[in-house]
Amino acid sequence: MPTKQPPAAAIYQLKITLKDLRPPIWRRVLVPDNFTLAALDAVIQISMGWTNSHLHDFTIPGERYSEPSPEDWEPVKDERKYRLGEVLPREKSKLVYQYDFGDSWEHDVVVEKILPVEPKQKYPVCVDGKRACPPEDVGGVWGYAEFLESITNPEHPEHDSYVEWIGGGFDPEAFDLDEVNKTLRLIRI
């Protein structure tokens, strides 16, 4: 018999920032403290704009969390068994979320505030953010810099191939808060 989900006692305001990019790409989300790290993975994927096409993990000082696999090189704690309120117990707590071990997109995730639950508010919700998520498989921070340089410069030797690869245009400043929240509403835990 499945265990019943405990009710949320608090809401975590998290700031998620892609590391090593300037200007920064970030999102601010409100997430119930009873969400597992696996559910937080879904929130990060949707709010940042990733497609969940690669592996990920969470690192909290001294511990690594993910979905365990027989192919793991080192043991990980099962992200489906740990709730946000357990692993980030106070404001200013933080973790690193890594997505796509090849491109190595690292995100700082910081608890900015712990808020009371607003009964009429649907969670999770993204309340703010800046800039477009880099395209999948662009080559990490350095590949993204090369991509941006080439698509904005028609004289760049890779311009045409990158424009074709991305399927036309790419606006690095674009961020659609309404679209993110429309998709976040589909998360069920």
C-alpha positions in Angstrom: 0.0 0.0 0.0 1.5 3.4 -1.0 2.3 5.8 1.8 0.3 9.0 1.9 2.2 12.2 1.0 2.6 14.4 4.1 1.1 17.9 3.8 3.4 20.7 3.1 4.4 22.6 6.3 6.2 25.4 4.4 7.0 26.8 1.0 10.6 27.2 -0.1 11.6 30.1 -2.2 14.5 28.9 -4.2 16.8 30.7 -6.5 18.3 28.5 -9.2 21.2 30.0 -11.1 23.3 28.4 -13.9 26.9 28.6 -12.8 29.7 30.3 -14.7 27.5 32.3 -17.1 27.5 36.1 -17.5 25.0 37.6 -17.6 23.4 35.1 -15.3 20.5 32.7 -16.3 18.3 32.2 -13.3 14.8 31.3 -12.0 13.0 31.9 -8.7 10.5 29.2 -7.7 8.2 28.4 -4.8 8.2 24.7 -3.9 6.5 22.8 -1.1 8.9 21.5 1.6 7.4 18.0 1.1 8.7 17.7 -2.5 11.3 15.0 -2.9 14.6 15.8 -4.7 13.1 13.8 -7.6 10.2 16.2 -7.8 12.6 19.2 -7.5 14.5 17.8 -10.5 11.2 18.1 -12.5 10.8 21.7 -11.2 14.3 22.6 -12.2 14.0 21.0 -15.7 10.7 22.8 -16.4 11.6 26.2 -15.0 15.0 26.3 -16.6 13.8 25.0 -19.9 15.8 21.8 -20.1 14.3 18.7 -21.9 15.2 16.0 -19.3 17.3 14.3 -21.9 20.3 13.6 -19.7 21.3 12.3 -16.3 21.4 14.6 -13.3 22.5 14.7 -9.6 22.3 16.8 -6.5 25.2 17.5 -4.3 24.7 18.8 -0.8 28.0 19.1 1.1 29.3 15.6 1.7 26.4 13.8 -0.1 25.3 13.0 -3.6 21.7 12.3 -4.5 20.3 10.9 -7.8 18.2 8.0 -9.0 20.5 5.0 -8.2 21.6 2.8 -11.1 23.7 -0.3 -11.3 26.0 1.7 -13.6 26.8 4.3 -10.9 30.6 4.6 -10.4 30.1 5.6 -6.8 27.1 5.2 -4.5 24.3 7.8 -4.4 21.4 8.4 -2.1 18.1 7.8 -3.7 16.6 11.2 -4.5 13.1 9.8 -4.4 13.4 9.2 -0.6 14.6 12.6 0.5 12.4 15.7 0.9 13.4 19.3 0.4 12.7 20.1 4.0 15.0 17.4 5.2 18.1 18.2 3.0 17.8 22.0 3.1 16.5 22.7 6.6 17.0 26.5 6.8 17.2 29.7 4.8 20.6 30.1 3.0 20.9 26.3 2.7 22.2 25.4 -0.7 22.9 22.5 -3.1 24.4 22.1 -6.5 22.2 20.5 -9.2 24.2 19.1 -12.2 22.4 18.3 -15.4 24.0 16.5 -18.4 27.3 15.1 -17.2 28.8 15.6 -20.7 28.0 19.4 -20.9 28.1 19.6 -17.1 25.5 22.3 -16.5 25.9 23.2 -12.8 23.1 25.1 -11.0 23.4 26.7 -7.6 20.1 26.2 -5.7 19.7 28.5 -2.7 16.9 28.6 -0.2 16.2 32.4 -0.1 13.2 32.2 2.2 11.0 29.7 4.0 7.4 31.0 3.7 4.0 29.9 5.0 1.7 27.9 2.7 -0.9 30.0 1.0 -3.9 27.8 0.8 -5.3 29.1 -2.5 -1.9 29.1 -4.3 -1.0 26.2 -6.5 2.6 24.9 -6.1 5.2 24.7 -7.5 5.2 28.1 -9.2 7.9 30.1 -10.9 7.8 33.8 -9.8 10.7 35.3 -11.7 13.6 34.6 -14.0 16.0 36.0 -16.6 17.3 34.8 -19.9 16.7 31.7 -22.1 18.0 28.3 -21.2 21.0 27.3 -23.4 20.1 24.7 -26.0 20.6 21.0 -25.1 23.9 19.5 -26.3 25.5 22.9 -27.1 28.7 21.9 -25.3 28.4 23.4 -21.8 29.4 26.9 -20.8 32.2 27.2 -23.4 30.1 25.7 -26.2 27.2 28.1 -25.4 29.6 31.1 -25.6 30.7 29.9 -29.0 27.1 29.3 -30.1 26.0 32.8 -29.0 29.0 34.4 -30.8 28.3 32.5 -34.0 24.5 33.0 -34.3 24.8 36.8 -33.7 27.6 37.2 -36.3 26.6 36.3 -39.9 30.3 36.4 -40.8 31.2 33.8 -38.2 32.3 30.5 -40.0 29.9 28.4 -38.0 26.9 30.9 -38.3 24.9 29.0 -40.9 25.4 25.6 -39.3 24.4 26.8 -35.8 21.3 28.6 -37.2 20.3 25.5 -39.0 21.0 23.3 -35.9 18.9 25.5 -33.7 16.1 25.6 -36.3 16.1 29.3 -37.0 16.5 32.0 -34.4 17.4 32.0 -30.8 16.9 34.9 -28.4 19.2 34.5 -25.4 17.2 37.1 -23.5 13.8 35.3 -23.9 12.0 33.9 -20.9 8.3 33.1 -20.8 7.1 33.0 -17.2 3.5 32.1 -18.2 4.7 29.2 -20.3 6.9 27.9 -17.5 4.0 28.0 -15.0 1.6 26.4 -17.4 4.0 23.4 -17.6 4.8 23.4 -13.8 1.0 23.0 -13.1 1.3 19.5 -14.6 3.7 18.2 -11.9 2.0 15.7 -9.6 3.7 14.2 -6.6 
